[in-house]
Protein backbone atom coordinates (compact mmCIF):
# COMPACT_ATOMS: atom_id res chain seq x y z
CA UNK A 1 0.00 0.00 0.00
CA UNK A 2 1.34 3.43 -0.91
CA UNK A 3 -0.54 5.49 1.69
CA UNK A 4 -1.68 4.82 5.25
CA UNK A 5 -5.26 5.43 4.09
CA UNK A 6 -7.23 7.04 1.29
CA UNK A 7 -9.64 9.66 2.54
CA UNK A 8 -12.14 11.89 0.78
CA UNK A 9 -12.31 14.92 3.05
CA UNK A 10 -10.40 17.18 5.41
CA UNK A 11 -11.33 16.15 8.97
CA UNK A 12 -9.20 18.86 10.57
CA UNK A 13 -10.32 22.45 11.24
CA UNK A 14 -9.67 25.26 8.76
CA UNK A 15 -6.09 26.44 9.17
CA UNK A 16 -6.30 29.65 7.14
CA UNK A 17 -3.38 28.86 4.80
CA UNK A 18 -4.80 29.43 1.34
CA UNK A 19 -2.07 30.63 -1.00
CA UNK A 20 1.36 29.26 -1.84
CA UNK A 21 2.78 32.34 -0.13
CA UNK A 22 0.95 31.40 3.09
CA UNK A 23 2.37 27.86 2.95
CA UNK A 24 5.87 29.19 2.23
CA UNK A 25 6.20 30.08 5.94
CA UNK A 26 6.06 26.36 6.82
CA UNK A 27 9.49 24.69 6.44
CA UNK A 28 9.62 21.49 4.34
CA UNK A 29 10.75 18.14 5.68
CA UNK A 30 10.76 14.52 4.58
CA UNK A 31 7.58 12.54 5.15
CA UNK A 32 7.07 8.81 4.58
CA UNK A 33 4.35 8.06 2.04
CA UNK A 34 3.00 5.21 4.18
CA UNK A 35 2.28 7.69 6.99
CA UNK A 36 0.00 9.87 4.84
CA UNK A 37 -3.78 9.89 4.63
CA UNK A 38 -5.03 11.47 1.42
CA UNK A 39 -7.83 14.03 1.42
CA UNK A 40 -8.75 13.32 -2.23
CA UNK A 41 -9.84 10.07 -3.83
CA UNK A 42 -9.26 11.10 -7.43
CA UNK A 43 -6.36 12.48 -9.40
CA UNK A 44 -6.14 14.25 -12.75
CA UNK A 45 -3.83 11.99 -14.78
CA UNK A 46 -2.89 14.95 -16.97
CA UNK A 47 -1.48 16.67 -13.90
CA UNK A 48 0.37 13.52 -12.82
CA UNK A 49 2.00 12.91 -16.17
CA UNK A 50 2.72 16.53 -17.16
CA UNK A 51 6.41 17.39 -17.53
CA UNK A 52 5.83 20.77 -15.89
CA UNK A 53 3.63 19.52 -13.02
CA UNK A 54 6.01 20.97 -10.44
CA UNK A 55 6.70 24.17 -12.40
CA UNK A 56 3.57 25.96 -11.23
CA UNK A 57 2.77 26.38 -7.55
CA UNK A 58 4.74 25.11 -4.59
CA UNK A 59 7.54 22.61 -5.11
CA UNK A 60 6.51 20.82 -1.90
CA UNK A 61 3.37 18.94 -1.00
CA UNK A 62 1.16 20.37 1.75
CA UNK A 63 0.50 18.14 4.75
CA UNK A 64 -1.53 18.85 7.88
CA UNK A 65 -0.63 17.06 11.11
CA UNK A 66 -3.90 16.79 13.04
CA UNK A 67 -4.16 14.70 16.20
CA UNK A 68 -1.09 12.68 15.22
CA UNK A 69 -2.30 11.83 11.71
CA UNK A 70 -0.64 13.29 8.61
CA UNK A 71 -3.17 14.41 5.99
CA UNK A 72 -1.98 15.08 2.45
CA UNK A 73 -3.93 18.23 1.60
CA UNK A 74 -2.20 19.19 -1.64
CA UNK A 75 0.37 17.36 -3.75
CA UNK A 76 -1.24 14.00 -4.43
CA UNK A 77 0.35 13.99 -7.88
CA UNK A 78 3.80 14.60 -6.34
CA UNK A 79 3.28 11.76 -3.86
CA UNK A 80 2.25 9.36 -6.60
CA UNK A 81 5.21 10.37 -8.76
CA UNK A 82 7.47 9.56 -5.81
CA UNK A 83 5.80 6.18 -5.39
CA UNK A 84 6.11 5.41 -9.10
CA UNK A 85 9.82 6.24 -8.86
CA UNK A 86 10.02 3.71 -5.99
CA UNK A 87 10.77 6.37 -3.38
CA UNK A 88 9.24 5.89 0.06
CA UNK A 89 9.46 9.55 1.09
CA UNK A 90 8.29 12.94 -0.09
CA UNK A 91 9.42 16.47 0.75
CA UNK A 92 6.42 18.29 2.20
CA UNK A 93 5.52 21.36 4.20
CA UNK A 94 3.94 19.96 7.38
CA UNK A 95 1.60 22.24 9.32
CA UNK A 96 0.91 21.01 12.84
CA UNK A 97 -2.51 21.92 14.23
CA UNK A 98 -3.26 21.54 17.90
ZICOR-V585919 format. One record per residue. PSI is psi as a letter, one per 40 degrees, with the letter a starting at -180 (NA if undefined). NEAR is the number of other ideal C-beta (glycine too) atoms within 12 Angstrom. Layout:
psi={PSI & PSI}
near={NEAR & NEAR}
This chain:
psi={h & d & i & d & i & h & i & e & i & g & e & i & i & h & e & e & h & d & i & d & d & d & d & e & e & h & i & i & i & h & h & h & d & e & e & i & h & i & e & i & d & i & i & h & d & d & d & d & e & h & d & f & d & e & d & i & a & i & e & i & i & h & h & h & h & h & f & e & h & h & h & g & d & h & f & d & d & d & d & d & d & d & d & d & e & f & i & e & i & h & h & i & h & h & h & h & h & NA}
near={13 & 27 & 29 & 21 & 21 & 21 & 23 & 14 & 14 & 22 & 18 & 26 & 13 & 13 & 25 & 13 & 23 & 12 & 13 & 18 & 11 & 16 & 28 & 17 & 16 & 27 & 14 & 23 & 20 & 21 & 33 & 23 & 34 & 20 & 27 & 40 & 34 & 35 & 30 & 26 & 14 & 14 & 26 & 13 & 13 & 11 & 23 & 21 & 14 & 17 & 11 & 11 & 24 & 20 & 10 & 12 & 22 & 27 & 20 & 29 & 40 & 39 & 44 & 37 & 26 & 24 & 14 & 14 & 24 & 37 & 40 & 45 & 37 & 35 & 39 & 36 & 29 & 36 & 42 & 29 & 26 & 30 & 25 & 16 & 14 & 10 & 19 & 18 & 22 & 38 & 26 & 35 & 34 & 32 & 33 & 19 & 23 & 11}
